[in-house]
Amino acid sequence: MGSALLIERWAWWRPAGVSVILALAGAPSVPLIWQAIGAGGLTGGLTEAFRSSLMNSTQVAILAGAAALFTGLPLGVLAGIYSFPFRTLMLVILAMPLLLPSHLLAIGWSSIGIRLSFSEWLSGLPGCVLVFAAMGVPLVLLTTLASCSSLTESQIEAARLSGGERTVITQVLRHAFYPGLVAATLSGILSLSDPGPGQIFGLPVAAAEILTSFAAFFDFARAGQQCLILSGITLCIVAPALFFAASPLANELLVRQTRPIRLKRQAAPSRLAALLMFGVVAVQLMFPLLGLSLPAFSGGQFERAWNEVARTFQDTALYAAGAGMTATALGFLLAFCAARNERLRHACLAGSLALLALPPSLAALGVIAIAVGAPEWTDPLLRSRLTVSLTLGARFFPVSALVALRAWASTPATWVLAAAVHGISLRRYLWKVLLPFLAPSLLMSFLISALLAASDVVTTLLLHPPGASSLPLTIFTIMANAPESIVATLCLLYVAGAAILMGCLWWITGKAWK
Amino acid sequence: MLVRLLSIIALLILTSCGAEDAARPAPVVVYSSVDEVFARPIVERFQQETGIEVRLVPDTEETKSAGLLNRLIAEKDRPQADVFWSGDPVRAAILKSRGLSAPYHSAQAEGLPAQFSDPEGHWTGFSARARVLIYNRNLVQAGQEPKSIMDLIGPRFKGRAVIANPLFGTTSMHAAALFGSLGEAKAKEFFEQFTANGGKILSSNGEVRRRVADGEFAAGITDTDDANVARLEGKPVGFVYPDQDGIGVLIIPNCVVLIAGGPNPGGGKKLIDYLLLPKTEQALADSEAAQMPARPGVSVPAAVTPLDQLKPMKVDYAMLGELLDQLAAGYLKDWVDRSSR
């Protein structure tokens, strides 16, 4: 096989590879976008109501992204360099909001707000920002953790020697800021395509307008036009952030020694980390979970709920794991193609964010359109559980792309040169050197994408083969008229089960982390 | 070790995502907008009694996702569904207007009221719900319960009444029925007065039930199954069939549709026949849905009011879909937008 130098050399296949991967991820949305453009461009979708709801959505996205950044970034830094009691447990619990559909979190907040008489404070913008910030914090935190994993013990020691713990924290914050900023931007963008909290808290949002076009008017063309407008506006807003973030994301590691960080237990910072984590867990997760799950203790519906879990668990795990693998594979392939080229990195980020802004219905209905037009022998690819996994993976691959771009850039170019000098083949270099180094980022990318995919309801509803529903989808299909206690019990079982799985995975692969 | 773990996961995924086993008999695929908790026991019973496998694809509330109807429309040229079990005639009529349904006159439809079904046989109505006024007993004194939907625009319920979004679900059907029954001027007056009186629009009937039961609002309009579930949970709610001295209460029959070009039309017809049996209506009446049998003579539990004891709203179910199409894109959308500002 070729030389390891292939990884660092510019070649024509790099921009081609980036284009192909972005095109693949965007391909499912093409049928409806084509229909939208054919129906008369974008003017049909730009109604007064849509314009006004766009303003609301933009406000929510910016505020939720900012809240996620200023909460998740310091938490991620502290968790990335210090050890404290129950660190792994807290990290697992903090990742849980990624697992829950936003609608459930919103209902949880609404319920606890009514019980404790503060529901008026949640009405409108505040409630929406609260829910989306809760989902953005784990995204920023996990991305920050992945960023910290590319630091070395010698860098931390150098910072510690020069100025103590304060310098360590400041320098790590600077190192992790741009990945955290892009993660916060991603979480803001995800909120644009989600109508749930806006509906619960009474705030008209763009995603609800698009949902109305789909579910009330069955007007795919109009919905497609609105989706294009949303995506275009998203790009315009995030373009400055991308411009500043792309270069720092490419900062590589230029050290000879690559001892990974050893988590230290320092009295004050460790205590601060533990306190902050507990505070965020309490506010962002415990309150809404309490609101959702209190009815579980009055209903005695455990057996009925367990039957639903048993029926849907395998498919839920399959969709989540399949999506995680697809997203990770696409994200790291993209990073491989983009390498350290700044223009390609800009293109990757811009393309990924534009895709993420599109509501999931667009891609899912596009996949159906492709499947319907295709011959029957394509059904195992286009009308099976694999279809759901691939579509979910394509939806959340921008998140993996962010982690991958950062991770790839942090690999030292000098390693490639050393491998070339010693005649190490590309295959051996990838397998023996690069893959182990990237392992923590691979795992993080897989986890984040799998969690986000597990909570998806729209894509699963539209694409799952008859009889292969997921647990979150089942919660949504029964919650209209099932007793509150069974919905609450299902939510508790779902979160508990996912937390146990995540904890096991984290523990099993802990060695890879070190 | 991580790579080995990921490889095992990949292998499991690929082996689990295979195509159907061609040797097994074809199952019947039914898409259902009827709540899963009520539909699943019925189809499971059909499966046990006939040995025919049924794959149920339930829907979410319409405001939570693009919905199954969009899936059906998108799959039109090569459908996966054999039957669509709709919670109301409007969705069934939409399928007919888009050429997705096939006519089927089931022998089991005998005894069902003709006004609940499509004259050309594209959908057959059975087992019904009704639109009711739900109220919180802690916030509404005995004797002060609302008796008409017009009470919600009065001073008693100022700022304390809720309705679900009239662009979706049974609320959209109710809105269309009001325009048909009251006339355009009076119907518009109701909606305008509702918002002027501080009434709120919530996302769904389930939300109306939840927030009235929790005491955030005093009264609202929802369906009988929502109200009954709240009652069974011991929530402090009551409900009233509105306008028994006036225009009457809107009755919403379930409707069953044979999908044109479905993969298993024979199985689909058998399922439709089963759904139209009196014992299915009995089962739905006995369930938490507390549905009212459309067929006279089917016994009901104490919590269910038989249809013949209610004054129904005079509605042309076949025309409601068309009326709703005009209203949804016009007045109703405008009203929802203005109310949300």
Boltz contact constraints between the chains, C-beta under 6 A:
constraints:
  - contact:
      token1: [A, 49]
      token2: [B, 337]
      max_distance: 6.0
  - contact:
      token1: [A, 114]
      token2: [B, 214]
      max_distance: 6.0
  - contact:
      token1: [A, 114]
      token2: [B, 216]
      max_distance: 6.0
  - contact:
      token1: [A, 199]
      token2: [B, 63]
      max_distance: 6.0
  - contact:
      token1: [A, 199]
      token2: [B, 203]
      max_distance: 6.0
  - contact:
      token1: [A, 204]
      token2: [B, 340]
      max_distance: 6.0
  - contact:
      token1: [A, 212]
      token2: [B, 167]
      max_distance: 6.0
  - contact:
      token1: [A, 214]
      token2: [B, 66]
      max_distance: 6.0
  - contact:
      token1: [A, 214]
      token2: [B, 70]
      max_distance: 6.0
  - contact:
      token1: [A, 215]
      token2: [B, 62]
      max_distance: 6.0
  - contact:
      token1: [A, 215]
      token2: [B, 66]
      max_distance: 6.0
  - contact:
      token1: [A, 215]
      token2: [B, 67]
      max_distance: 6.0
  - contact:
      token1: [A, 216]
      token2: [B, 167]
      max_distance: 6.0
  - contact:
      token1: [A, 216]
      token2: [B, 168]
      max_distance: 6.0
  - contact:
      token1: [A, 216]
      token2: [B, 328]
      max_distance: 6.0
  - contact:
      token1: [A, 318]
      token2: [B, 16]
      max_distance: 6.0
  - contact:
      token1: [A, 321]
      token2: [B, 9]
      max_distance: 6.0
  - contact:
      token1: [A, 321]
      token2: [B, 13]
      max_distance: 6.0
  - contact:
      token1: [A, 322]
      token2: [B, 13]
      max_distance: 6.0
  - contact:
      token1: [A, 325]
      token2: [B, 10]
      max_distance: 6.0
  - contact:
      token1: [A, 361]
      token2: [B, 66]
      max_distance: 6.0
  - contact:
      token1: [A, 365]
      token2: [B, 74]
      max_distance: 6.0
  - contact:
      token1: [A, 368]
      token2: [B, 74]
      max_distance: 6.0
  - contact:
      token1: [A, 368]
      token2: [B, 75]
      max_distance: 6.0
  - contact:
      token1: [A, 372]
      token2: [B, 75]
      max_distance: 6.0
  - contact:
      token1: [A, 372]
      token2: [B, 77]
      max_distance: 6.0
  - contact:
      token1: [A, 372]
      token2: [B, 78]
      max_distance: 6.0
  - contact:
      token1: [A, 380]
      token2: [B, 19]
      max_distance: 6.0
  - contact:
      token1: [A, 384]
      token2: [B, 17]
      max_distance: 6.0
  - contact:
      token1: [A, 385]
      token2: [B, 17]
      max_distance: 6.0
  - contact:
      token1: [A, 386]
      token2: [B, 17]
      max_distance: 6.0
  - contact:
      token1: [A, 439]
      token2: [B, 2]
      max_distance: 6.0
  - contact:
      token1: [A, 457]
      token2: [B, 65]
      max_distance: 6.0
  - contact:
      token1: [A, 458]
      token2: [B, 65]
      max_distance: 6.0
  - contact:
      token1: [A, 461]
      token2: [B, 65]
      max_distance: 6.0
  - contact:
      token1: [A, 462]
      token2: [B, 71]
      max_distance: 6.0
  - contact:
      token1: [A, 466]
      token2: [B, 29]
      max_distance: 6.0
  - contact:
      token1: [A, 466]
      token2: [B, 55]
      max_distance: 6.0
  - contact:
      token1: [A, 466]
      token2: [B, 57]
      max_distance: 6.0
  - contact:
      token1: [A, 467]
      token2: [B, 55]
      max_distance: 6.0
  - contact:
      token1: [A, 476]
      token2: [B, 60]
      max_distance: 6.0
  - contact:
      token1: [A, 476]
      token2: [B, 64]
      max_distance: 6.0
  - contact:
      token1: [A, 477]
      token2: [B, 36]
      max_distance: 6.0
  - contact:
      token1: [A, 477]
      token2: [B, 58]
      max_distance: 6.0
  - contact:
      token1: [A, 477]
      token2: [B, 60]
      max_distance: 6.0
  - contact:
      token1: [A, 478]
      token2: [B, 36]
      max_distance: 6.0
  - contact:
      token1: [A, 478]
      token2: [B, 37]
      max_distance: 6.0
  - contact:
      token1: [A, 480]
      token2: [B, 35]
      max_distance: 6.0
  - contact:
      token1: [A, 480]
      token2: [B, 61]
      max_distance: 6.0
  - contact:
      token1: [A, 480]
      token2: [B, 206]
      max_distance: 6.0
  - contact:
      token1: [A, 481]
      token2: [B, 35]
      max_distance: 6.0
  - contact:
      token1: [A, 481]
      token2: [B, 37]
      max_distance: 6.0
  - contact:
      token1: [A, 481]
      token2: [B, 225]
      max_distance: 6.0
  - contact:
      token1: [A, 481]
      token2: [B, 229]
      max_distance: 6.0
  - contact:
      token1: [A, 482]
      token2: [B, 37]
      max_distance: 6.0
  - contact:
      token1: [A, 483]
      token2: [B, 233]
      max_distance: 6.0
  - contact:
      token1: [A, 509]
      token2: [B, 2]
      max_distance: 6.0
  - contact:
      token1: [A, 512]
      token2: [B, 2]
      max_distance: 6.0
